[in-house]
Structures are given as structure tokens and as C-alpha cells.
Amino acid sequence: MIKPLLPAFLLCTCLSINPQAHATSPSFDCGKVEKGSIEELVCQSAELTDLDVKLANAYKAASQKAANQHPNLLKAEQRGWIKGRNDCWKSDDKNACVADSYRQRTAELQARYQLIAGKGPVHYACDGNPAKEVVATFYPTEPKSVVAEFGDSSSLMFLQDSDSGQHYVGRNETLTAGKDITTVVWGYEAPQMQCKALDKPHQQ
């Protein structure tokens, strides 16, 4: 006796009973993570897993570029980032904290190692002195970022919400790109510099 075929809608239900069966896995083995750890949180979240994979790809590309530069430094920085990410267990919103950590680290690698195309460089003369120059390259990362150079130092800054223009914030530096004047603060409690673009700024 020939058994009747299952109706199409029942077959679809059976096939989709485990929607995670073919889900993307993070860059580490979820079977080896500690219970209650941030890694476990990543394994349980499709969003965080996607962010982990994106960062892993960026790190791999950065490692290839750093092979003849500072590979040990990159590894040390990554270990430091992992420690910082794991500190998100202290946060009231662990998922948001971990997601922000992943996005900023990915953006940092993309900008620092020029893994994506930037706009610039834009040259600024500050305080009316062409020799007092800030050079900035803007990157369409998530969040948006800028790598600025002043003298012998450079700074990675991320775009923050602001009503005063495109306001980028780094460790001890800020850059606010206005229509005509860009203000730059370089260093802790340093005076604000008034800068004017020597070439046409590339706004994001």
C-alpha cells in the first residue's frame, strides 16, 4: 500500500522545527565555553554571533596586513579587547555592552588597517598656522570613525551624537567638523584649536 504524501505545510513545519540547525556559529567553540560567561551569551544571540564573525574576519585581514609590522602588538591589543569585552558582565544591559564592544573593535581594525576605503585625507591648518596641521581620514565604519594625525601622534575617534556638527571623540582627543571651521582638541585638557580645511573636506 502506498502511503499518502504529507501535505506541503506539514512538511515545511517539520523542516523548520529547529531554526538554529543551520545558524552561523561564532569564531570559537560554543561547546567549550563556561556557563554564565560572555562567550555563552554570544553563542545564545544571533546578533552577537554575527558581530563576532564580522570581527573575526576583520582581525584576520588586519593580521595579514600587520604580518611585517607589529603582529605581536595586534595580538596583545586583541587580548586586551577580549578582557574588556568580558567586563560587560558588570553591565545592566550585557547584550548592548557586548554589541557596542564588538562594533567599536571592528571599526577600529577597519580604520587603523584601512580594511575599507576612507574619505580623505583632509588637511587642516589650525589657529591660522599652516605648519600646525591636522590630517584626518574619515571611515564609513559602524560607528563612523576618523583617524587623525597631529605632529608625531595619531588618534582614532568615533562619531558621537551632537548638535554642533560631526563630533568625533577619542581617548583624549576630539574633532568637531563644522561647515567652515573644524575644532580640534589634542590631549588631556589641551586648548581647543580652530582649524580650516586646506582642501575640500569629505563629509560622511
C-alpha beads as a LAMMPS data file, in Angstrom:
LAMMPS data file: protein, C-alpha beads

204 atoms
203 bonds

1 atom types
1 bond types

-500.0 500.0 xlo xhi
-500.0 500.0 ylo yhi
-500.0 500.0 zlo zhi

Masses

1 110.0

Atoms # bond

1 1 1 0.000 0.000 0.000
2 1 1 1.401 3.403 -0.976
3 1 1 1.454 5.852 1.922
4 1 1 -0.017 9.282 1.136
5 1 1 2.432 12.157 0.972
6 1 1 2.426 14.670 3.800
7 1 1 0.719 17.959 2.961
8 1 1 3.213 20.628 1.963
9 1 1 2.535 22.828 5.012
10 1 1 3.241 19.904 7.387
11 1 1 6.492 19.134 5.591
12 1 1 7.585 22.773 5.940
13 1 1 6.739 22.693 9.631
14 1 1 8.865 19.594 10.147
15 1 1 11.836 21.088 8.334
16 1 1 11.696 24.336 10.303
17 1 1 11.206 22.796 13.742
18 1 1 14.850 23.626 14.589
19 1 1 15.522 27.064 13.110
20 1 1 19.015 27.150 14.671
21 1 1 20.137 23.976 12.903
22 1 1 21.992 25.891 10.200
23 1 1 22.662 29.099 12.106
24 1 1 26.080 30.733 11.847
25 1 1 28.474 29.796 14.628
26 1 1 30.827 32.289 16.310
27 1 1 34.595 32.144 15.854
28 1 1 35.027 29.946 18.953
29 1 1 33.643 26.568 20.037
30 1 1 30.380 27.083 21.907
31 1 1 30.699 23.577 23.354
32 1 1 33.709 24.653 25.391
33 1 1 32.504 27.943 26.879
34 1 1 31.903 28.393 30.587
35 1 1 28.346 28.625 31.825
36 1 1 27.367 32.202 32.567
37 1 1 30.304 33.612 30.573
38 1 1 30.161 36.352 27.966
39 1 1 31.091 33.729 25.367
40 1 1 27.953 31.796 26.289
41 1 1 25.942 34.992 25.844
42 1 1 27.424 35.375 22.347
43 1 1 26.547 31.765 21.500
44 1 1 22.936 32.346 22.547
45 1 1 22.460 35.510 20.454
46 1 1 22.250 35.554 16.662
47 1 1 23.132 39.280 16.634
48 1 1 26.221 38.844 18.810
49 1 1 27.280 35.774 16.820
50 1 1 27.132 37.798 13.601
51 1 1 29.173 40.576 15.211
52 1 1 31.731 38.027 16.437
53 1 1 32.132 36.581 12.938
54 1 1 32.483 40.066 11.451
55 1 1 35.191 40.934 13.965
56 1 1 36.999 37.637 13.368
57 1 1 37.129 38.407 9.638
58 1 1 38.401 41.933 10.295
59 1 1 41.044 40.621 12.700
60 1 1 42.223 38.060 10.156
61 1 1 42.546 40.746 7.477
62 1 1 44.340 43.080 9.907
63 1 1 46.734 40.270 10.905
64 1 1 47.695 39.759 7.273
65 1 1 48.450 43.472 6.897
66 1 1 50.361 43.527 10.188
67 1 1 52.481 40.472 9.328
68 1 1 55.509 42.647 8.555
69 1 1 54.629 45.410 11.012
70 1 1 53.532 44.751 14.574
71 1 1 51.825 41.342 14.744
72 1 1 52.629 40.886 18.441
73 1 1 51.158 44.296 19.239
74 1 1 47.957 43.420 17.390
75 1 1 47.658 40.156 19.330
76 1 1 48.237 41.955 22.620
77 1 1 45.611 44.541 21.746
78 1 1 43.145 41.799 20.870
79 1 1 43.733 40.051 24.193
80 1 1 43.159 43.368 25.941
81 1 1 39.945 43.865 23.983
82 1 1 38.669 40.391 24.951
83 1 1 39.279 41.227 28.601
84 1 1 37.365 44.483 28.176
85 1 1 34.505 42.717 26.387
86 1 1 34.268 40.176 29.192
87 1 1 33.899 43.013 31.691
88 1 1 30.442 43.547 30.198
89 1 1 29.152 41.055 32.788
90 1 1 29.103 44.068 35.126
91 1 1 26.731 45.968 32.823
92 1 1 22.988 46.256 33.426
93 1 1 22.446 45.538 29.719
94 1 1 25.046 42.911 28.889
95 1 1 23.863 42.360 25.308
96 1 1 24.092 46.056 24.428
97 1 1 27.502 46.358 26.117
98 1 1 28.909 43.360 24.225
99 1 1 27.418 44.529 20.910
100 1 1 28.935 48.015 21.320
101 1 1 32.281 46.453 22.213
102 1 1 32.268 44.318 19.069
103 1 1 31.235 47.202 16.817
104 1 1 33.907 49.557 18.130
105 1 1 36.683 46.963 17.875
106 1 1 35.667 46.028 14.332
107 1 1 35.538 49.702 13.345
108 1 1 38.957 50.245 14.935
109 1 1 40.541 47.439 12.914
110 1 1 38.832 48.567 9.699
111 1 1 40.078 52.131 10.126
112 1 1 43.527 51.502 11.592
113 1 1 44.420 48.904 8.971
114 1 1 42.490 50.534 6.111
115 1 1 40.365 47.457 5.514
116 1 1 37.702 49.657 3.938
117 1 1 38.036 52.773 1.805
118 1 1 38.245 56.058 3.683
119 1 1 37.438 59.600 2.588
120 1 1 40.441 61.852 2.631
121 1 1 42.953 62.585 3.809
122 1 1 41.722 66.088 4.643
123 1 1 44.419 68.583 5.655
124 1 1 43.547 71.253 8.207
125 1 1 45.603 74.332 9.139
126 1 1 44.950 75.209 12.776
127 1 1 44.987 78.560 14.566
128 1 1 45.968 80.304 11.329
129 1 1 49.282 78.459 11.141
130 1 1 49.747 76.151 8.087
131 1 1 52.560 74.372 9.946
132 1 1 50.099 73.482 12.708
133 1 1 48.438 70.804 10.622
134 1 1 45.899 68.109 11.418
135 1 1 45.381 65.378 8.815
136 1 1 42.153 63.384 9.024
137 1 1 40.754 60.398 7.114
138 1 1 37.088 59.552 7.633
139 1 1 35.818 55.960 7.524
140 1 1 32.224 54.704 6.996
141 1 1 32.573 52.155 9.785
142 1 1 29.873 51.297 12.319
143 1 1 30.097 53.516 14.298
144 1 1 31.648 56.030 11.895
145 1 1 35.226 56.914 12.693
146 1 1 38.147 59.158 11.827
147 1 1 41.878 58.593 12.089
148 1 1 43.555 61.948 12.723
149 1 1 47.235 62.800 12.845
150 1 1 48.846 65.755 14.575
151 1 1 52.592 66.069 14.934
152 1 1 54.055 62.637 15.637
153 1 1 50.866 61.109 17.074
154 1 1 47.609 59.757 15.735
155 1 1 44.186 59.195 17.247
156 1 1 41.200 57.044 16.378
157 1 1 37.920 58.780 17.174
158 1 1 34.301 57.658 16.922
159 1 1 31.325 59.755 15.853
160 1 1 29.077 60.826 18.722
161 1 1 25.596 62.355 18.618
162 1 1 25.923 66.130 18.588
163 1 1 24.022 69.237 17.533
164 1 1 27.254 71.103 16.845
165 1 1 28.332 69.136 13.784
166 1 1 30.161 65.873 13.249
167 1 1 31.649 65.355 16.704
168 1 1 34.293 62.623 16.964
169 1 1 35.688 61.532 20.317
170 1 1 38.889 59.589 21.007
171 1 1 40.844 58.795 24.167
172 1 1 41.963 62.370 24.879
173 1 1 41.176 63.976 21.529
174 1 1 38.084 65.392 19.863
175 1 1 37.365 66.632 16.355
176 1 1 34.180 68.520 15.527
177 1 1 33.773 69.094 11.809
178 1 1 31.644 72.170 11.193
179 1 1 30.645 73.815 7.934
180 1 1 33.549 76.270 7.826
181 1 1 35.600 75.655 10.959
182 1 1 36.697 72.357 12.458
183 1 1 37.617 72.410 16.122
184 1 1 40.240 70.010 17.444
185 1 1 41.341 69.236 20.988
186 1 1 44.523 67.171 21.117
187 1 1 45.433 65.864 24.557
188 1 1 44.023 65.954 28.058
189 1 1 42.839 69.482 28.940
190 1 1 44.598 70.843 25.839
191 1 1 43.319 74.116 24.376
192 1 1 40.843 73.970 21.542
193 1 1 42.314 74.604 18.104
194 1 1 40.373 76.352 15.353
195 1 1 41.151 74.578 12.087
196 1 1 40.291 75.284 8.481
197 1 1 40.446 72.731 5.687
198 1 1 43.174 73.341 3.125
199 1 1 41.314 71.067 0.736
200 1 1 37.626 70.197 0.475
201 1 1 36.509 68.110 3.470
202 1 1 34.872 64.765 2.686
203 1 1 31.765 64.554 4.813
204 1 1 30.216 61.164 5.512

Bonds

1 1 1 2
2 1 2 3
3 1 3 4
4 1 4 5
5 1 5 6
6 1 6 7
7 1 7 8
8 1 8 9
9 1 9 10
10 1 10 11
11 1 11 12
12 1 12 13
13 1 13 14
14 1 14 15
15 1 15 16
16 1 16 17
17 1 17 18
18 1 18 19
19 1 19 20
20 1 20 21
21 1 21 22
22 1 22 23
23 1 23 24
24 1 24 25
25 1 25 26
26 1 26 27
27 1 27 28
28 1 28 29
29 1 29 30
30 1 30 31
31 1 31 32
32 1 32 33
33 1 33 34
34 1 34 35
35 1 35 36
36 1 36 37
37 1 37 38
38 1 38 39
39 1 39 40
40 1 40 41
41 1 41 42
42 1 42 43
43 1 43 44
44 1 44 45
45 1 45 46
46 1 46 47
47 1 47 48
48 1 48 49
49 1 49 50
50 1 50 51
51 1 51 52
52 1 52 53
53 1 53 54
54 1 54 55
55 1 55 56
56 1 56 57
57 1 57 58
58 1 58 59
59 1 59 60
60 1 60 61
61 1 61 62
62 1 62 63
63 1 63 64
64 1 64 65
65 1 65 66
66 1 66 67
67 1 67 68
68 1 68 69
69 1 69 70
70 1 70 71
71 1 71 72
72 1 72 73
73 1 73 74
74 1 74 75
75 1 75 76
76 1 76 77
77 1 77 78
78 1 78 79
79 1 79 80
80 1 80 81
81 1 81 82
82 1 82 83
83 1 83 84
84 1 84 85
85 1 85 86
86 1 86 87
87 1 87 88
88 1 88 89
89 1 89 90
90 1 90 91
91 1 91 92
92 1 92 93
93 1 93 94
94 1 94 95
95 1 95 96
96 1 96 97
97 1 97 98
98 1 98 99
99 1 99 100
100 1 100 101
101 1 101 102
102 1 102 103
103 1 103 104
104 1 104 105
105 1 105 106
106 1 106 107
107 1 107 108
108 1 108 109
109 1 109 110
110 1 110 111
111 1 111 112
112 1 112 113
113 1 113 114
114 1 114 115
115 1 115 116
116 1 116 117
117 1 117 118
118 1 118 119
119 1 119 120
120 1 120 121
121 1 121 122
122 1 122 123
123 1 123 124
124 1 124 125
125 1 125 126
126 1 126 127
127 1 127 128
128 1 128 129
129 1 129 130
130 1 130 131
131 1 131 132
132 1 132 133
133 1 133 134
134 1 134 135
135 1 135 136
136 1 136 137
137 1 137 138
138 1 138 139
139 1 139 140
140 1 140 141
141 1 141 142
142 1 142 143
143 1 143 144
144 1 144 145
145 1 145 146
146 1 146 147
147 1 147 148
148 1 148 149
149 1 149 150
150 1 150 151
151 1 151 152
152 1 152 153
153 1 153 154
154 1 154 155
155 1 155 156
156 1 156 157
157 1 157 158
158 1 158 159
159 1 159 160
160 1 160 161
161 1 161 162
162 1 162 163
163 1 163 164
164 1 164 165
165 1 165 166
166 1 166 167
167 1 167 168
168 1 168 169
169 1 169 170
170 1 170 171
171 1 171 172
172 1 172 173
173 1 173 174
174 1 174 175
175 1 175 176
176 1 176 177
177 1 177 178
178 1 178 179
179 1 179 180
180 1 180 181
181 1 181 182
182 1 182 183
183 1 183 184
184 1 184 185
185 1 185 186
186 1 186 187
187 1 187 188
188 1 188 189
189 1 189 190
190 1 190 191
191 1 191 192
192 1 192 193
193 1 193 194
194 1 194 195
195 1 195 196
196 1 196 197
197 1 197 198
198 1 198 199
199 1 199 200
200 1 200 201
201 1 201 202
202 1 202 203
203 1 203 204
